[in-house]
Amino acid sequence: MSVERTVKPLRYLLAGAGVAVLSLMCGSPDLNAQSPSCSPDSCEIVLNRVVGLPDVAGLSLHGPLAYVIRDGRGRFFARAANRRQVVVYDASGKWLSTIDPPSTAPRSWIALFAGPGGTVVVWTWPDGDSFAIDDRLALVKRPPIPYQPNFIRDDGSAVVAMNIPTASLAGFPLHLVDKGGNIGGSFGSDTPEYRSDLRLLIERVAAPARDDSVWAMPRGRYSLERWNAQTGKLISRTAIHSNWFKESRTYPADEFTRPAPIVQSLWEKDGLIWVIVRDADQKWRAGGPGEAAWTVARMNATYDWVVEVIEPRSGDVVASRRFDGSVVANPPQDLLASYAQTQAGVANGLDVFVPQLRQKGKS
């Protein structure tokens, strides 16, 4: 572990603290190992550090919602804090290039996604343009996607998770956008309706399932759904058994209202569903820092991040871990990005982890 780039440990709030740091020091684990068989609360979550991605000269990675994508060649792609540039690193974390996607808008921003065949896709707002990054790190124009994707499917189509305020689409939280950029169907609701006072019950996060269906969860309700994106039909809906997640309808009005648990992302791995939930910090106090002036310190004083693993048929939680530093994923990849700093406490880039399950009591 580099002295100059010592990881600021996430202060783990559940049993087994320090496992991620031990993983840094004990060699390279098998990141492709299958998850063990787990009954409720029989397993624990281990974070294995893959790489550190330092800031580059004049360009910070410490922006809101910092995440990382890895392409088929093992390179890592991160969005700069300015949200307008892509910073590229090799498999060891060495800076390779900085990419400036074109945009016609003065206040544009970009989002990154894992694309078909191990590619990385860049999407731009408000243009809706999309580009694939090729092996030479050049941008290759793709058909536009009119709305920000939630993820890109293997066939090049995309799933969009947002309310689109038109007569035919309003009230549907999920939409399938074909390879040509056209909306091919909408789904995610039994009775389509959009109400601003029910945003967290209507809005969804989504991820691909192995059988080409779509996993989805309402942001404010701990319920797992599976939808057929082609027909728009609900395949299954399972309540998740939780003693801490409290359902909420809308975002808090101000810094004097305790933040409710909000589902941030989910993905499937080895037949289990991994979920990240942003919750109020365990030391949260009314009138605290809130989100008015965003900094990593303010965000970490306001929120905790809870990673849980769920058996999708029963809704049982087989493992859970709470972090007081942010961990962000961009499914379907299972890379977790966390803000890093030097030993002297200076913000410097991101640390990248792969989470794994381990049966309790085993090292």
C-alpha positions in Angstrom: 0.0 0.0 0.0 1.6 3.3 -1.1 2.5 5.6 1.7 1.8 8.6 -0.5 -1.6 7.3 -1.4 -2.8 5.6 1.7 -6.5 5.0 1.6 -8.6 6.9 4.0 -10.4 3.9 5.5 -14.2 4.0 5.3 -15.3 3.8 9.0 -17.3 0.6 9.0 -20.2 0.7 11.3 -21.1 -3.0 11.3 -19.2 -6.0 12.6 -16.1 -7.0 10.8 -14.5 -3.5 10.6 -11.2 -3.3 8.7 -11.9 -6.2 6.3 -11.4 -3.9 3.3 -8.1 -2.6 4.6 -6.9 -6.1 5.3 -7.8 -7.0 1.7 -5.4 -4.3 0.5 -2.6 -5.9 2.4 -3.1 -9.6 1.8 -2.5 -10.0 -1.9 -5.0 -10.2 -4.8 -8.2 -12.0 -4.1 -10.1 -13.9 -6.8 -12.5 -11.3 -8.0 -14.3 -13.8 -10.2 -15.1 -16.3 -7.4 -18.7 -17.4 -7.1 -20.7 -16.1 -4.2 -21.1 -18.6 -1.4 -24.5 -20.1 -0.4 -25.9 -17.8 2.2 -29.0 -18.0 4.4 -30.3 -14.8 6.0 -27.6 -12.9 7.9 -25.1 -15.8 7.5 -22.7 -13.9 5.2 -20.7 -10.7 5.3 -19.7 -8.2 2.7 -16.0 -7.8 2.0 -14.6 -4.9 -0.1 -11.5 -5.8 -2.2 -9.5 -2.8 -3.4 -8.8 -3.0 -7.1 -7.0 0.2 -7.8 -6.6 3.8 -6.8 -7.2 6.5 -9.4 -5.4 9.8 -8.5 -6.4 13.2 -9.6 -4.5 14.5 -12.6 -3.0 18.0 -12.9 -5.7 20.6 -12.6 -8.5 18.0 -12.7 -10.2 16.6 -9.7 -12.4 13.4 -9.5 -14.1 14.6 -6.3 -17.4 15.6 -7.7 -21.0 14.6 -6.7 -21.8 11.0 -7.6 -18.3 9.9 -8.6 -18.3 6.4 -10.2 -16.0 4.3 -12.4 -16.5 2.2 -15.5 -14.0 -0.5 -16.6 -13.8 -1.5 -20.3 -12.9 -4.8 -21.9 -9.2 -4.0 -21.9 -9.2 -3.4 -18.2 -8.9 0.4 -18.4 -10.8 2.6 -16.0 -12.9 5.6 -16.9 -14.1 8.3 -14.5 -16.0 11.5 -14.9 -14.1 14.6 -13.8 -15.6 16.7 -11.0 -16.5 19.3 -13.7 -18.9 16.7 -15.2 -17.7 17.5 -18.7 -14.5 15.4 -19.2 -13.6 11.7 -19.1 -10.4 10.7 -17.3 -8.9 7.4 -18.5 -6.5 5.2 -16.5 -4.8 1.9 -17.3 -5.3 -1.2 -15.2 -2.7 -0.1 -12.7 -4.3 3.3 -12.2 -1.8 5.2 -14.3 -3.4 8.2 -16.2 -3.7 7.6 -19.9 -5.8 10.4 -21.4 -8.5 13.0 -20.8 -11.3 13.1 -23.3 -13.5 16.1 -24.0 -16.8 15.1 -25.6 -18.3 17.8 -27.8 -21.4 19.6 -26.9 -23.3 22.6 -28.2 -24.6 23.7 -24.8 -22.6 26.0 -22.5 -23.7 24.2 -19.3 -23.6 20.7 -20.6 -22.6 17.6 -18.6 -21.9 14.0 -19.4 -22.6 10.5 -18.0 -20.7 7.3 -18.5 -22.1 3.8 -19.1 -20.9 0.3 -19.7 -21.7 -0.5 -23.3 -22.0 -3.6 -25.5 -18.9 -5.7 -26.0 -16.8 -4.2 -23.2 -17.1 -0.6 -24.5 -17.7 2.6 -22.6 -20.5 4.9 -23.8 -20.5 8.7 -23.1 -23.9 10.4 -23.1 -24.2 14.2 -23.1 -26.9 16.5 -21.7 -28.8 18.4 -23.0 -28.0 17.3 -26.5 -28.7 13.6 -25.9 -25.7 12.7 -28.1 -23.9 9.4 -27.3 -20.5 8.2 -28.2 -18.6 4.9 -27.8 -14.9 5.1 -26.8 -12.9 2.9 -29.0 -9.6 1.0 -28.3 -7.6 4.2 -29.4 -9.7 6.3 -26.9 -11.4 8.1 -29.8 -15.0 9.0 -29.7 -17.3 7.2 -32.2 -20.7 8.7 -32.7 -23.7 6.5 -31.8 -27.4 7.2 -32.4 -28.6 9.8 -29.9 -30.5 8.8 -26.8 -33.1 11.6 -26.1 -33.2 10.9 -22.3 -30.5 9.9 -19.9 -30.1 6.1 -19.8 -30.1 4.1 -16.6 -28.1 1.4 -18.4 -27.2 0.3 -21.9 -28.3 -3.2 -22.9 -26.1 -5.7 -24.7 -27.9 -5.1 -28.0 -27.2 -1.4 -27.8 -30.7 -0.3 -26.7 -31.1 1.5 -23.4 -33.4 1.6 -20.4 -34.3 5.1 -19.2 -35.6 5.5 -15.6 -37.5 8.8 -15.4 -40.9 10.4 -15.9 -41.3 11.7 -19.4 -44.0 14.4 -19.3 -45.9 13.6 -22.4 -49.5 12.5 -22.8 -48.6 8.9 -23.7 -45.5 8.4 -21.5 -46.3 10.3 -18.2 -46.6 8.0 -15.2 -44.4 5.3 -16.6 -41.1 5.2 -14.6 -39.2 3.0 -17.1 -38.7 3.2 -20.9 -37.0 1.0 -23.5 -35.1 3.1 -26.1 -34.1 1.2 -29.2 -30.8 1.3 -31.0 -32.0 4.1 -33.2 -32.9 6.3 -30.2 -36.7 5.8 -30.4 -38.8 4.9 -27.4 -40.0 1.4 -28.1 -42.1 0.9 -25.0 -42.8 2.1 -21.4 -43.3 0.0 -18.3 -42.6 -0.1 -14.5 -46.1 0.7 -13.3 -49.4 -1.2 -12.9 -51.4 2.0 -13.1 -49.4 4.8 -14.7 -49.6 8.0 -12.7 -47.2 10.8 -11.9 -47.6 12.8 -8.6 -44.9 15.0 -7.2 -45.9 14.1 -3.7 -45.1 10.4 -4.4 -41.8 10.8 -6.3 -39.9 8.2 -4.3 -42.7 5.6 -4.7 -42.9 6.2 -8.5 -39.3 6.7 -9.5 -37.3 3.6 -10.1 -33.7 2.4 -10.3 -33.1 -0.4 -12.7 -30.5 -3.0 -13.8 -30.4 -5.8 -16.4 -31.3 -9.4 -15.4 -29.5 -12.4 -16.8 -32.6 -13.4 -18.8 -32.8 -10.0 -20.6 -35.6 -8.8 -18.3 -35.1 -5.8 -16.0 -34.8 -5.6 -12.3 -36.2 -2.5 -10.7 -36.8 -0.9 -7.3 -38.8 2.1 -6.2 -36.4 4.6 -4.6 -38.5 5.0 -1.5 -39.9 1.5 -1.0 -37.9 -1.7 -0.3 -39.5 -3.9 -3.0 -37.8 -5.8 -5.8 -39.5 -6.0 -9.2 -38.7 -7.8 -12.4 -40.2 -6.5 -15.7 -40.3 -7.8 -19.2 -39.0 -4.7 -21.1 -40.4 -6.0 -24.5 -44.0 -6.5 -23.3 -44.1 -4.1 -20.4 -45.5 -6.9 -18.1 -44.6 -7.4 -14.5 -42.9 -10.8 -13.9 -42.5 -10.6 -10.1 -42.6 -8.3 -7.1 -41.1 -9.2 -3.8 -41.1 -7.3 -0.6 -37.6 -7.1 1.0 -37.5 -8.1 4.7 -35.9 -5.2 6.5 -36.1 -3.9 10.0 -34.5 -0.5 9.3 -35.7 0.7 5.8 -38.6 3.1 6.4 -40.8 3.8 3.3 -40.9 7.4 2.2 -42.9 9.2 -0.5 -40.8 12.3 -1.3 -37.4 13.9 -0.7 -36.9 15.9 2.5 -38.0 19.5 2.3 -34.9 21.0 4.1 -32.0 20.3 6.3 -34.2 20.1 9.4 -35.9 17.0 8.0 -34.1 13.7 8.6 -33.2 12.2 5.2 -35.2 9.1 4.4 -33.6 5.9 3.0 -33.3 6.1 -0.8 -32.3 3.3 -3.1 -29.4 4.4 -5.2 -28.6 1.4 -7.4 -28.9 -2.3 -7.7 -27.3 -5.1 -9.8 -27.4 -8.9 -10.1 -24.5 -11.1 -9.4 -24.5 -14.9 -9.1 -28.3 -15.0 -8.8 -28.4 -12.5 -5.9 -29.3 -8.8 -5.9 -26.9 -6.2 -4.6 -28.4 -2.9 -3.4 -26.9 0.4 -2.3 -29.2 2.6 -0.1 -28.4 6.1 1.0 -29.6 6.7 4.6 -29.3 9.4 7.2 -25.9 9.4 8.9 -26.2 7.7 12.3 -25.0 10.9 13.9 -27.3 13.1 11.8 -28.7 16.2 13.5 -31.3 18.6 12.4 -30.0 21.8 10.8 -26.7 20.0 9.8 -24.8 20.6 6.7 -27.4 19.5 4.2 -26.6 19.7 0.5 -26.6 23.5 -0.1 -22.8 23.6 -0.6 -21.6 20.3 -1.7 -18.4 18.9 -0.3 -17.3 15.3 0.4 -17.1 16.2 4.2 -20.6 17.7 4.2 -22.1 14.7 2.3 -20.5 12.2 4.6 -21.8 14.1 7.7 -25.3 13.9 6.3 -25.5 10.4 4.9 -24.5 6.8 5.4 -24.4 4.2 2.6 -25.8 0.7 3.2 -24.9 -2.2 0.9 -27.1 -5.2 1.1 -27.4 -8.5 -0.7 -30.8 -9.9 -1.3 -32.2 -13.3 -2.2 -34.7 -12.3 -5.0 -37.2 -15.0 -4.6 -37.7 -14.8 -0.8 -36.7 -11.1 -0.2 -34.4 -12.2 2.5 -31.3 -10.0 3.2 -28.3 -12.4 3.4 -25.7 -9.7 4.2 -25.7 -6.0 5.1 -23.0 -3.4 5.8 -23.2 0.3 6.6 -20.5 2.8 5.6 -20.2 6.4 6.6 -18.2 7.2 3.5 -19.9 7.2 0.1 -19.8 4.1 -2.1 -21.2 4.5 -5.6 -21.8 1.9 -8.3 -22.8 2.2 -11.9 -24.6 -1.1 -12.7 -24.4 -3.5 -14.2 -20.7 -3.4 -13.3 -20.1 -4.1 -9.6 -17.2 -1.6 -9.2 -17.6 0.6 -6.1 -16.0 4.0 -6.1 -15.2 5.9 -2.9 -13.5 9.2 -2.4 -9.8 8.9 -1.4 -7.3 11.2 0.2 -3.6 11.2 0.9 -2.1 10.3 4.3 -2.0 14.1 5.0 -5.7 14.3 4.5 -5.7 16.0 1.1 -8.5 14.9 -1.3 -7.0 12.9 -4.1 -9.0 10.9 -6.6 -11.0 7.7 -6.1 -10.4 4.2 -4.7 -12.1 1.4 -6.6 -13.4 -1.8 -4.9 -15.1 -5.0 -5.9 -17.6 -6.2 -3.2 -17.8 -9.9 -2.4 -19.7 -12.2 -0.1 -18.0 -14.3 2.5 -19.5 -16.6 5.0 -19.1 -15.2 8.5 -16.2 -16.6 10.5 -14.1 -17.5 7.4 -11.1 -15.5 6.2 
